[in-house]
Amino acid sequence: MNAFVLNRHGRLVFPSNIMPELDFSTMQTLQQLDSVVRRDFETKAPSGTEILERVRTGAYETRYDLMRDLALNLFWANRFSITMYDKRPTRWADVPRTRPDVFLPVLEPWEDGEAKVTGVHQAYPQLPAKWSEGCEDRIFDILFDVFANRRHHASTLPAIKPTVVEFLEQPGNLTFRLPRYDPDFPVYDYTDILDVSEDVPELEALHRWAMVLHNQYPWERSQVELAPAGDLRDDDYVVAFHPRDKEVRAFLRRLRAGAEPRHVGRPRESRPPVRPYPELDVRQRFSVQPRIEALAAVHGDRVCSNDDLIRNTAYNWSPMSADEIVSKTGIEQREYSSLPVEELALQAAESALDKAGRQPEEIGGVLVCTCTSSRLIPSLATYLCGQLGMHQVYAAHDIIAACAGMPYGVADAVRMLQEIERPVLVVCVEKFSDKIGNVRTSRMIFGDGAAALVVGPAADGTDGDIEFMKTYASGPASEVNSILWPNPEFDNNITVFGPQVKALAGRYLTQMIDELGKLPAPGGRDGSLMDAIDLIVPHQANKTMVIQLAERAGLTADQLYFNIEKVGNTSSASIPLAIHDAVRDGVITDPVRVFAPGFGAGAVAGYAVMRVDPAVVAVQHPGERGTGGAQPDMPAQPERAPASEEMQTAFG
């Protein structure tokens, strides 16, 4: 499903947040499915009994609170049918009796269903509207039409429905019976759902939920009854369930075959190294001094505000306002790109080479720091070599160090300089917007963007720009696995486990600051290297969290520069993007000594202490485009030969 689309009102919509889809390709057992379904549907959803109890005890303060619970309950009641099956009303005489891929649900009557429906119907008009009475009434009409005509109990619904043969083995089994079926029964079109527009973001999201739930029952709901197998007549209509796609079919086959869950060995207890790793004094350790010849950035072309997140609230999210997102993360918006990750990287690389005045044939190596690449073969680094016209380089490879990508890339570039004495192109690029799905924490934090640096040899007899550097990795397994992608338990989307991330970030940041505090200030000045830092540009992980950790380590908030408020967390690209923005916004106007610490997924970390000269930064102002020129509404794709020509080349 697309990461985001623009509806006719020009608003961002995330289809995966609205229309539940699970990735069954990695599921082996019912236990795995249960874990995903529990996370997506059951954790937040109240039962009908709980809704009635809340009505009776006056727990609902507004109409919106009641409607939200109705919607969550209805998603929960459809948790398997909406993710695994297509519902097809079929005349009983025409239902295949022996096919293994046609199923009939066995249903139980909804316990106290009439009381639950009556309770909701009577409670709603007694509650005050939260925002807009007219809008809330329209949404309630859709939701209540579905809720009021439910006939079955949802708590005991199994994921795997019986085949028709299995259903008929018990004549008393109950299933849906429709006396008639209109194939033109009105449903909401996909674009109808995308184009919903309400003034209040929360109501816009709820309106979409209601439309999706309405579409789960595309027949005259008031006429539906539960009928035993033995009473079904040829002209009755039943609701046959068919696997929604080939991945569900394959999953059902694996279950029939008795697939065993994959067993993963338990991690060992983590122990510190036998002795600490020293920081690298670049000027003392290396003969070829690195100079930053250029730094260029490419921002995302689509702003996703916190209101946009609320408009796209997924059915498994806890309530949260736009202001609460700011308070929790320090992020007011994040930037998404309509370009593929390859094009983002290419634009940043071309801009950096242009700023450095370098031709592709002058570059000795290409390093791409990314954890969201869409390709393994060829690597993104070698792909860039081909696109840039580099006939041969000394080395080109990707570096997967996530949020420590820039320190890792700079460190490798400095080492490579010693061997080749030619400029190294370091590209940091991430595209998270299409890898988040409906995971709330990830959707709040991550954005898209790219930056590139040209690191070349300084002139003989001159100091380089990178003074100290160091990389780290690992820790307890809980920290190593604190950010996962793909994660089967979260439908293979990126997931962030906040406490573990905070633990590793605090551990590394404290260690870095302590190490810099023990190094002498350069040039014989008084104090420590930490005292000589002009500006700290940390990885833009979560502004609220980083400030708290920095203050705990003895720093003050005014020593740190952030741009995360506007661009979000772009992982490996976050530090160079922030340096670019600091120059663009006039925070850096003269050469300064910057401490750039990064830390994140895989419990990796690193830093560089470097001189940043604003003159080498290719400043891009908001609204300007990088080189490449793809239109945002029409995502650029790498130039390719026609498929038939490629096939002829590949297969002779």
C-alpha positions in Angstrom: 0.0 0.0 0.0 1.3 3.5 -0.7 3.1 5.3 2.1 0.9 8.4 1.6 -1.3 9.9 -1.0 -2.7 13.4 -1.5 -6.5 13.6 -1.7 -8.4 16.1 -3.7 -8.2 18.6 -0.8 -4.4 18.4 -0.9 -4.2 16.6 2.4 -1.9 13.7 3.2 -3.7 10.4 3.8 -2.1 7.1 4.9 -4.1 4.3 3.5 -2.4 1.7 5.7 -3.7 3.5 8.8 -7.3 3.2 7.6 -7.7 -0.1 5.8 -6.3 -2.9 7.8 -3.8 -5.1 5.9 -1.5 -7.7 7.4 1.6 -9.2 5.8 1.0 -12.9 6.0 4.2 -13.8 4.0 6.3 -14.1 7.2 3.6 -15.7 9.5 4.2 -19.4 10.2 1.8 -20.1 13.1 -1.5 -19.0 14.7 0.5 -17.7 17.6 2.3 -15.2 15.4 -1.1 -14.1 13.9 -2.5 -13.8 17.4 0.3 -11.5 18.5 -0.2 -9.2 15.5 -4.0 -9.2 15.9 -3.8 -8.6 19.6 -1.6 -5.6 19.0 -3.7 -4.2 16.2 -7.2 -4.8 17.4 -7.7 -6.2 20.9 -5.4 -4.1 23.1 -7.4 -0.9 22.6 -10.8 -2.2 21.8 -13.6 -2.5 24.4 -16.1 -5.3 24.2 -19.8 -4.7 23.8 -20.2 -5.6 27.5 -17.7 -2.9 28.5 -19.4 -0.3 26.3 -22.7 -1.0 28.0 -21.1 -0.8 31.4 -19.6 2.5 30.6 -22.9 3.8 29.3 -24.7 2.7 32.5 -22.0 4.2 34.8 -21.9 7.5 32.9 -18.2 7.0 31.9 -18.6 8.7 28.6 -18.1 12.5 28.7 -18.8 13.3 25.0 -20.4 11.8 21.9 -17.0 11.4 20.4 -15.8 9.2 23.3 -18.7 6.9 22.8 -18.3 6.8 19.0 -14.6 6.0 19.2 -15.4 3.0 21.4 -18.0 1.8 19.0 -15.6 2.0 16.1 -12.8 0.2 18.0 -15.3 -2.6 19.0 -16.4 -3.0 15.4 -12.9 -3.2 14.1 -12.2 -5.8 16.7 -15.3 -7.8 15.7 -13.9 -7.8 12.1 -10.3 -8.5 13.1 -10.0 -11.7 11.1 -12.5 -11.1 8.3 -11.1 -7.7 7.5 -7.5 -8.9 7.3 -7.8 -12.4 5.9 -10.9 -12.8 3.9 -13.2 -11.4 1.2 -16.9 -11.6 2.1 -19.0 -12.8 -0.8 -22.8 -13.1 -0.5 -23.6 -16.2 -2.4 -26.8 -18.1 -3.1 -26.7 -21.3 -1.0 -27.3 -23.5 -4.0 -24.2 -22.0 -5.7 -21.8 -22.4 -2.8 -19.1 -25.0 -3.6 -19.4 -27.8 -1.1 -15.9 -29.4 -1.3 -13.4 -26.7 -2.1 -10.7 -26.2 0.6 -10.5 -22.4 0.1 -14.2 -21.5 0.6 -15.2 -21.0 4.2 -18.4 -20.3 6.2 -18.1 -18.6 9.6 -19.7 -20.4 12.6 -21.4 -17.7 14.6 -22.9 -17.4 18.1 -25.8 -15.0 18.9 -24.7 -11.8 20.4 -25.2 -12.0 24.2 -27.4 -9.2 25.4 -27.1 -7.6 22.0 -30.4 -5.8 22.2 -29.6 -4.3 25.6 -26.2 -3.1 24.3 -27.8 -1.5 21.2 -30.5 0.1 23.2 -28.1 1.5 25.7 -25.9 3.1 23.1 -29.0 4.5 21.2 -30.3 6.1 24.4 -27.0 7.4 25.6 -25.8 9.2 22.5 -28.3 12.0 22.4 -27.9 12.7 26.1 -24.1 13.4 25.7 -22.7 16.7 24.6 -20.9 17.0 21.2 -17.2 17.4 21.7 -16.6 19.6 18.6 -19.4 19.7 16.0 -22.8 18.4 16.6 -23.8 18.1 12.9 -20.6 16.3 11.9 -20.7 13.9 14.9 -24.3 13.1 14.2 -23.4 12.1 10.6 -20.6 9.9 11.7 -22.8 8.3 14.4 -25.5 7.4 11.9 -22.9 5.4 9.9 -21.4 3.6 12.9 -24.7 2.9 14.7 -26.2 1.4 11.6 -23.4 -1.2 11.7 -23.4 -1.6 15.5 -27.2 -1.9 15.8 -27.5 -4.7 13.2 -24.7 -6.9 14.6 -26.1 -10.3 15.2 -23.1 -12.3 16.4 -20.9 -12.6 19.4 -17.3 -11.6 18.5 -15.2 -12.8 21.5 -15.0 -16.4 20.3 -14.5 -15.9 16.6 -11.6 -18.1 15.3 -9.2 -16.9 12.8 -9.5 -20.0 10.7 -13.0 -20.5 9.5 -14.4 -24.0 8.7 -14.7 -25.1 5.1 -18.2 -25.7 3.9 -17.8 -29.5 4.4 -16.7 -28.9 8.0 -19.5 -26.4 8.6 -22.1 -28.9 7.5 -20.9 -31.6 9.8 -22.9 -29.9 12.6 -26.4 -29.2 11.4 -26.9 -26.7 14.3 -24.0 -24.5 13.3 -25.2 -20.9 12.8 -24.1 -18.6 10.0 -25.3 -15.4 8.3 -28.5 -15.8 6.2 -29.8 -13.0 3.9 -33.2 -13.5 2.3 -32.1 -11.5 -0.7 -28.9 -9.7 -1.9 -28.5 -6.6 -4.0 -25.1 -6.6 -5.7 -25.5 -2.9 -6.2 -25.9 -2.2 -2.5 -24.1 1.2 -1.9 -20.7 1.2 -0.5 -18.0 3.9 -0.2 -15.5 4.0 -2.9 -11.8 4.1 -2.1 -11.5 7.7 -3.2 -14.6 8.6 -1.2 -12.8 7.4 1.9 -9.5 9.3 1.0 -11.4 12.5 0.2 -13.1 12.9 3.5 -12.5 16.3 4.9 -13.6 17.6 8.3 -12.4 20.7 10.1 -11.5 18.7 13.2 -8.7 16.1 12.6 -10.1 13.6 15.1 -13.5 13.6 13.4 -11.9 13.3 10.0 -10.2 10.1 11.1 -13.3 8.7 12.8 -15.4 9.4 9.6 -13.0 7.3 7.6 -13.1 4.5 10.1 -16.9 4.5 9.9 -16.9 4.3 6.1 -14.5 1.4 6.1 -16.7 -0.4 8.7 -19.8 0.2 6.7 -18.1 -1.5 3.7 -17.7 -4.7 5.7 -21.4 -5.4 5.5 -22.4 -4.5 1.9 -26.0 -5.7 2.2 -29.2 -4.8 3.8 -28.1 -5.3 7.4 -31.5 -5.1 9.1 -32.6 -8.3 7.1 -29.7 -10.4 8.3 -30.3 -13.3 10.7 -28.3 -16.2 12.0 -29.6 -19.5 10.6 -28.6 -23.1 11.4 -27.0 -25.2 8.6 -29.9 -27.5 8.4 -32.4 -24.7 7.7 -30.6 -23.2 4.7 -32.6 -23.2 1.5 -31.3 -23.0 -2.0 -32.4 -19.4 -2.6 -31.0 -18.1 0.7 -27.9 -16.1 0.6 -25.0 -16.9 2.9 -21.8 -15.0 3.3 -18.9 -17.1 2.0 -15.4 -16.2 3.1 -12.6 -16.4 0.5 -8.9 -15.8 1.3 -8.2 -12.3 0.3 -4.9 -12.9 -1.5 -2.3 -15.5 -2.3 -0.3 -14.8 0.9 -3.3 -15.7 3.1 -3.8 -18.9 1.0 -0.2 -19.8 1.6 -0.5 -19.1 5.3 -3.5 -21.4 5.5 -1.6 -24.1 3.7 1.3 -23.7 6.2 -1.1 -24.1 9.1 -2.6 -27.3 7.5 1.0 -28.6 7.0 1.8 -28.0 10.7 4.6 -25.5 10.3 6.8 -25.2 13.3 7.7 -21.8 14.7 11.2 -20.6 14.2 13.3 -20.9 17.3 15.8 -18.2 18.2 18.6 -18.8 20.6 18.6 -16.9 23.9 21.1 -14.0 23.9 24.1 -14.2 26.2 24.7 -11.8 29.0 26.5 -8.7 27.6 29.9 -8.0 29.1 32.1 -4.9 28.6 35.3 -5.1 26.5 38.5 -6.1 28.3 39.7 -2.5 27.9 38.1 0.7 26.6 38.5 1.7 23.0 40.4 4.9 22.6 39.1 7.9 20.7 41.0 8.7 17.5 42.9 11.9 17.4 42.8 12.3 13.6 45.6 14.9 13.5 47.9 12.6 15.4 46.9 9.2 14.0 46.6 9.9 10.3 49.0 11.3 7.8 46.3 12.4 5.3 44.2 15.0 6.9 40.5 15.1 5.9 38.9 18.3 4.7 35.2 18.7 4.3 34.9 20.1 0.8 31.1 20.3 0.6 27.9 19.4 2.4 24.6 19.4 0.6 21.0 18.4 1.7 17.8 17.4 0.1 14.6 17.8 2.2 11.4 16.0 1.8 8.9 17.8 -0.5 5.8 17.0 1.6 5.1 18.4 5.1 3.3 16.0 7.4 2.1 18.1 10.3 0.9 16.7 13.7 -2.7 17.5 12.6 -2.1 15.3 9.6 -1.2 12.5 11.9 -4.4 13.0 13.9 -6.4 13.1 10.7 -4.9 9.7 9.9 -5.2 8.2 13.4 -5.1 4.4 13.0 -7.7 2.1 14.6 -5.1 0.8 17.0 -3.8 4.1 18.3 -4.4 5.5 21.8 -6.0 9.0 21.7 -3.3 11.8 21.3 -3.6 15.4 20.3 -1.2 17.4 18.1 0.0 19.3 21.2 0.7 16.1 23.0 2.9 14.9 20.1 5.0 18.1 20.5 5.3 17.6 24.2 6.3 14.0 23.8 8.8 14.3 20.9 9.4 18.0 20.3 8.3 17.4 16.7 5.8 19.8 15.1 6.0 18.3 11.6 8.1 15.8 9.7 9.0 15.9 6.0 8.2 13.1 3.6 9.5 12.7 0.1 7.5 11.7 -3.0 10.8 10.6 -4.5 12.3 7.1 -4.2 15.3 6.7 -1.9 17.6 6.3 -4.9 16.6 9.7 -6.3 17.0 11.4 -2.9 20.5 10.0 -2.6 21.4 11.0 -6.2 20.2 14.6 -5.8 22.2 15.0 -2.6 25.3 13.5 -4.3 25.0 15.7 -7.4 24.6 18.8 -5.3 27.6 18.0 -3.1 29.8 17.3 -6.1 28.7 20.5 -7.7 29.4 22.5 -4.5 32.9 20.9 -4.2 33.7 21.6 -7.8 34.5 17.9 -8.3 33.8 15.7 -11.3 32.7 12.1 -10.8 36.0 10.8 -12.1 37.9 12.6 -9.3 36.0 10.6 -6.6 37.9 7.7 -5.1 35.1 6.1 -3.0 31.4 6.2 -2.4 29.9 5.4 1.0 26.1 5.4 1.5 24.8 5.4 5.1 21.2 4.2 5.2 19.0 1.7 7.0 16.0 2.1 4.7 17.5 1.2 1.3 15.0 -0.4 -1.1 17.8 -2.5 -2.7 20.4 -5.1 -1.8 21.8 -5.8 -5.3 23.3 -3.6 -6.4 24.1 -1.7 -3.3 22.8 1.9 -3.3 26.5 3.0 -3.3 27.3 1.1 -6.5 24.0 2.2 -8.0 25.0 5.9 -7.4 28.4 5.2 -9.0 26.6 4.0 -12.2 24.2 6.9 -12.2 26.9 9.5 -11.6 29.1 8.0 -14.4 31.9 6.8 -12.3 33.7 4.2 -14.4 35.7 2.9 -11.5 36.3 3.8 -7.8 38.5 2.3 -5.1 35.5 1.1 -3.1 31.7 1.6 -2.9 29.5 0.1 -0.3 26.5 0.7 2.0 26.9 1.2 5.7 24.0 0.1 7.9 24.6 2.0 11.1 21.1 3.7 11.3 21.2 6.8 13.4 25.0 6.7 13.8 25.3 6.6 10.0 27.1 9.9 9.6 29.8 9.3 12.3 30.3 5.8 10.8 30.5 7.1 7.3 32.9 9.9 8.2 35.1 7.5 10.1 35.3 5.1 7.1 35.9 8.0 4.7 38.9 9.2 6.8 40.4 5.8 6.8 39.9 5.4 3.1 41.6 8.7 2.5 44.8 7.2 3.9 44.8 4.6 1.2 43.6 6.5 -1.9 44.3 10.2 -1.1 41.3 11.2 -3.2 37.9 12.6 -2.2 35.3 10.3 -0.8 31.6 10.9 -1.3 29.6 10.1 1.8 25.8 10.1 1.3 23.4 9.8 4.2 19.8 9.0 3.0 16.6 7.7 4.5 13.1 7.2 3.4 10.9 6.0 6.3 7.5 7.2 5.1 6.9 3.9 3.3 8.1 1.6 6.0 6.1 2.8 9.0 2.6 1.4 8.3 0.3 2.1 11.2 2.8 2.0 14.0 2.1 5.2 16.0 5.5 5.8 17.6 7.3 5.4 14.3 4.8 7.6 12.5 5.2 10.4 15.0 9.0 10.4 14.8 10.4 9.5 11.4 10.8 11.5 8.2 12.6 11.4 4.9 15.7 13.2 3.7 19.2 13.0 2.4 22.6 14.8 2.8 26.0 14.3 1.2 29.5 15.2 2.1 32.6 15.3 0.0 35.6 14.5 2.3 38.9 15.2 0.5 42.5 15.4 1.5 43.6 18.7 3.0 46.4 20.6 1.4 49.9 19.6 2.6 50.8 21.4 5.8 47.3 22.4 6.7 45.0 21.0 9.4 42.0 19.0 8.4 38.4 19.6 9.5 37.9 16.4 11.4 39.7 16.5 14.7 38.5 13.5 16.7 36.2 10.6 15.9 35.0 7.4 17.5 32.5 4.7 16.8 30.8 2.2 19.2 28.4 -0.7 18.9 26.4 -3.2 20.9 25.1 -3.6 24.4 22.4 -5.7 26.0 20.3 -7.6 23.5 17.3 -5.5 24.5 19.1 -2.4 23.4 20.4 -4.0 20.2 16.9 -4.9 19.3 15.3 -1.6 20.5 14.4 -0.6 16.9 13.4 -3.3 14.5 12.6 -3.5 10.8 11.1 -5.6 9.6 9.2 -6.7 12.7 6.7 -9.6 12.1 4.9 -8.7 15.3 4.2 -5.2 13.9 3.2 -6.4 10.4 6.9 -6.0 9.3 6.9 -2.2 9.9 9.5 -0.2 11.8 8.9 -0.4 15.5 10.6 1.6 18.3 10.8 0.4 21.9 11.2 3.7 23.7 12.7 2.7 27.1 15.4 0.6 25.5 16.2 3.4 23.0 16.4 5.9 25.9 18.7 3.5 27.8 21.2 3.1 25.0 21.1 6.8 24.0 21.8 7.8 27.6 24.6 5.3 28.0 26.4 6.4 24.9 25.8 10.2 25.3 27.2 10.1 28.9 30.2 8.1 27.7 31.0 10.4 24.9 30.7 13.6 27.0 32.9 12.0 29.7 35.5 11.1 27.1 35.6 14.5 25.6 35.8 16.0 29.1 39.0 14.2 29.7 40.7 15.3 26.5 42.7 18.6 26.6 41.4 21.6 24.6 43.2 22.1 21.3 45.9 24.6 20.8 47.1 24.7 24.4 43.9 26.4 25.6 42.6 25.9 29.1 39.9 23.4 29.8 38.9 20.3 28.0 37.9 19.4 24.5 34.3 19.5 25.6 34.8 23.1 26.8 36.1 24.0 23.3 33.0 22.9 21.5 31.1 25.7 19.9 27.9 23.9 19.0 26.5 20.4 19.6 24.5 19.0 16.7 23.2 15.6 18.0 21.3 13.0 16.1 17.8 14.3 15.9 16.1 11.4 17.6 13.5 12.9 19.9 14.0 16.4 21.1 12.4 16.0 24.4 14.4 12.8 25.2 17.8 14.1 23.9 17.5 17.4 26.0 16.6 15.3 29.1 19.6 13.0 28.5 22.0 15.9 27.7 21.0 17.8 30.9 21.5 14.6 32.9 25.0 14.4 31.4 25.8 18.0 32.4 24.9 20.0 29.3 22.3 22.7 28.8 19.7 22.9 26.1 21.1 26.1 24.6 24.3 24.2 23.7 22.4 21.9 21.4 21.0 22.6 17.9 17.8 21.0 16.7 15.8 21.0 13.5 13.8 18.0 14.4 10.8 20.2 15.0 10.4 20.7 11.3 11.9 17.6 9.6 11.5 14.7 12.1 14.0 12.0 12.7 15.8 11.1 9.5 18.2 8.6 11.2 21.6 8.6 9.3 20.7 11.9 7.5 19.7 13.8 10.6 23.1 15.2 11.6 24.2 16.5 8.2 20.7 17.8 7.5 20.8 19.7 10.9 24.2 21.2 10.1 22.8 22.3 6.7 19.8 23.9 8.4 22.0 25.6 11.0 23.9 27.3 8.2 20.7 28.1 6.3 19.0 29.6 9.3 22.0 31.7 10.4 22.9 29.7 13.5 26.4 29.0 12.0 27.8 32.0 10.3 31.5 31.5 10.8 33.7 28.4 11.0 32.9 26.6 14.3 33.9 23.4 16.1 31.0 21.0 16.2 30.5 17.9 18.3 28.2 15.6 16.3 27.1 12.5 18.3 24.8 9.8 16.8 23.2 6.8 18.5 20.4 4.4 17.7 19.3 1.1 16.2 21.5 -1.9 16.8 22.9 -0.1 19.8 25.4 1.6 17.5 26.8 5.1 18.2 29.6 7.4 17.2 30.7 11.0 17.0 32.9 13.4 15.2 34.4 16.6 16.5 34.9 18.7 13.3 35.3 22.1 12.0 32.3 23.3 10.0 32.8 26.1 7.6 29.5 27.6 6.3 31.2 28.4 3.0 31.3 24.7 2.0 27.5 24.2 2.6 25.3 24.2 -0.5 22.4 26.0 1.1 18.9 25.0 -0.1 16.1 27.2 1.0 12.5 25.9 1.6 10.7 25.4 -1.7 13.9 25.1 -3.8 14.5 21.9 -5.6 17.7 19.8 -5.7 19.2 18.7 -8.9 17.3 16.0 -10.7 14.0 17.8 -11.1 11.4 15.1 -10.5 7.9 16.4 -9.8 6.7 15.7 -6.3 3.3 14.4 -7.5 5.0 12.0 -9.9 7.6 10.1 -8.0 10.8 9.8 -10.0 12.0 6.4 -10.9 15.5 5.4 -12.0 15.8 5.6 -15.7 15.4 2.1 -17.1 15.4 0.3 -20.4 12.0 -1.0 -21.6 11.1 -4.3 -19.9 11.3 -6.3 -23.1 14.8 -5.0 -23.9 15.9 -5.8 -20.4 14.5 -9.3 -20.7 16.3 -9.8 -24.0 19.5 -8.7 -22.4 19.1 -10.9 -19.3 18.0 -14.1 -21.2 19.7 -13.6 -24.5 
